[in-house]
Amino acid sequence: MKRRTHSHSSKRQEISALTGRLRRQARKITGPRRAILTILRNHPHPLTNKEIFGAMPKGQCDLATIYRAMHMLERMQMVKRFDFGDGAARFELVGEGQDGHHHHLVCTQCARVVEIDECFPQEIESRIATANGFTEVTHKLEFFGICPRCR
């Protein structure tokens, strides 16, 4: 594996920069959207819609509003969806102009998530694509195991 730098600076973006991205695409800055962006910005790992809902101030919005907002943010490429094989989509902020490409190590016991800074070299993707006649190949890779706390 080759070391690639994966920037997670999007989590450190000011809320005004994040809401500015919404405004540039003619989207309203609602209280629930601002709260969702704040929660995602402050959390170190991808969150499910239910986890976002649980972190919201009581009575701020309902779960359906979060599902709709996350769908919109994903279409706008402000968040990236991750699937850790448990049937729950998880979302993480993506910095403007970034693709959010990185990998995770997930504990199968407690669901602890560790972000992996290493990635396969571009040459492997190119070789696989060429051998099979594909173009524009990318990949998603998640590792699963038991963390030290659960051993």
C-alpha positions in Angstrom: 0.0 0.0 0.0 1.1 3.5 -0.7 0.7 6.4 1.7 -1.7 9.0 0.4 -2.6 12.1 2.4 -6.3 12.2 3.1 -7.4 15.7 4.1 -10.2 15.9 6.6 -9.9 19.7 6.9 -13.6 19.8 5.9 -14.5 19.0 9.5 -12.6 22.1 10.6 -14.2 24.5 8.1 -16.1 27.3 9.6 -19.9 26.9 9.6 -20.0 30.1 7.5 -18.0 28.4 4.8 -20.3 25.3 4.9 -23.5 27.4 4.7 -21.9 29.5 1.9 -21.7 26.3 -0.1 -25.4 25.8 0.4 -26.2 29.4 -0.6 -24.1 29.2 -3.8 -26.4 26.4 -4.9 -29.5 28.3 -3.9 -30.3 26.2 -0.8 -31.8 27.7 2.3 -29.9 27.7 5.5 -32.5 26.2 7.9 -31.9 25.5 11.6 -31.8 21.7 11.1 -29.3 22.0 8.2 -27.0 24.3 10.2 -27.2 21.9 13.2 -26.4 18.9 10.9 -23.4 20.6 9.5 -22.2 21.6 13.0 -22.6 18.0 14.2 -20.8 16.5 11.2 -18.0 19.2 11.5 -17.4 18.4 15.2 -17.5 14.6 14.9 -14.3 12.7 14.0 -16.0 9.8 12.2 -18.9 9.1 9.8 -22.3 9.2 11.5 -25.7 7.5 10.7 -28.8 9.6 10.4 -30.0 8.2 13.7 -26.7 9.3 15.4 -27.1 12.8 13.9 -30.7 12.9 15.2 -29.5 11.8 18.6 -27.0 14.6 18.7 -29.6 17.3 17.7 -31.0 19.6 20.2 -34.4 18.2 21.5 -37.2 19.2 19.2 -35.0 20.8 16.5 -36.4 18.5 13.8 -37.6 15.0 13.1 -35.7 12.0 11.6 -37.4 12.4 8.2 -35.9 15.9 8.0 -32.4 14.6 8.6 -32.9 11.9 5.9 -33.9 14.5 3.4 -31.1 16.9 4.4 -28.5 14.2 4.1 -29.8 13.1 0.7 -29.5 16.7 -0.5 -26.0 17.2 1.0 -24.9 14.0 -0.7 -26.2 15.2 -4.1 -24.4 18.5 -3.5 -21.2 16.4 -2.7 -20.9 18.1 0.7 -21.0 14.7 2.4 -19.8 11.2 1.5 -21.7 8.1 2.2 -19.9 5.1 3.8 -21.3 1.5 4.2 -19.7 -0.5 7.0 -21.8 -3.6 6.1 -24.4 -3.3 8.9 -27.2 -1.8 6.8 -26.7 1.7 8.1 -25.4 4.5 5.8 -22.9 6.8 7.5 -22.0 10.3 6.4 -19.0 12.5 6.7 -18.3 16.0 5.5 -16.3 16.5 2.3 -14.2 19.6 1.8 -15.0 21.8 -1.1 -13.1 20.5 -4.2 -12.2 17.2 -2.5 -13.6 13.8 -3.2 -13.5 12.5 0.4 -11.6 9.4 -0.6 -10.2 7.5 2.4 -10.7 4.2 4.2 -11.7 3.0 7.6 -10.9 0.1 10.1 -14.1 -0.8 11.9 -14.4 -2.9 15.1 -17.0 -5.7 14.5 -17.8 -5.7 18.3 -18.2 -2.1 19.3 -18.3 -0.3 15.9 -15.3 1.9 16.8 -13.9 3.5 13.6 -10.3 4.3 12.8 -9.4 6.3 9.8 -6.7 4.8 7.6 -4.2 7.1 6.0 -2.9 4.5 3.5 -4.3 3.7 0.1 -3.5 1.5 -2.8 -1.2 3.1 -5.5 -2.9 4.5 -8.6 -1.0 1.9 -10.6 -3.0 -0.9 -9.2 -6.3 0.8 -10.2 -4.9 1.4 -13.7 -3.7 -2.2 -14.1 -7.1 -3.6 -13.0 -8.9 -1.2 -15.3 -6.7 -2.0 -18.4 -6.8 -5.7 -17.8 -10.6 -5.6 -17.8 -11.3 -2.9 -20.3 -12.7 -0.4 -17.7 -12.1 3.3 -17.5 -12.5 5.8 -14.6 -11.9 3.1 -12.0 -12.0 4.0 -8.3 -12.4 1.9 -5.2 -13.9 1.8 -1.7 -12.2 -0.3 0.9 -13.1 -0.9 4.5 -11.3 -3.1 6.9 -13.1 -5.0 9.8 -11.7 -6.6 12.9 -11.8 -6.5 16.7 -10.2 -3.5 18.4 -7.9 -3.7 21.4 -10.6 -2.6 23.8 -12.9 -5.5 22.7 -10.3 -8.2 22.7 
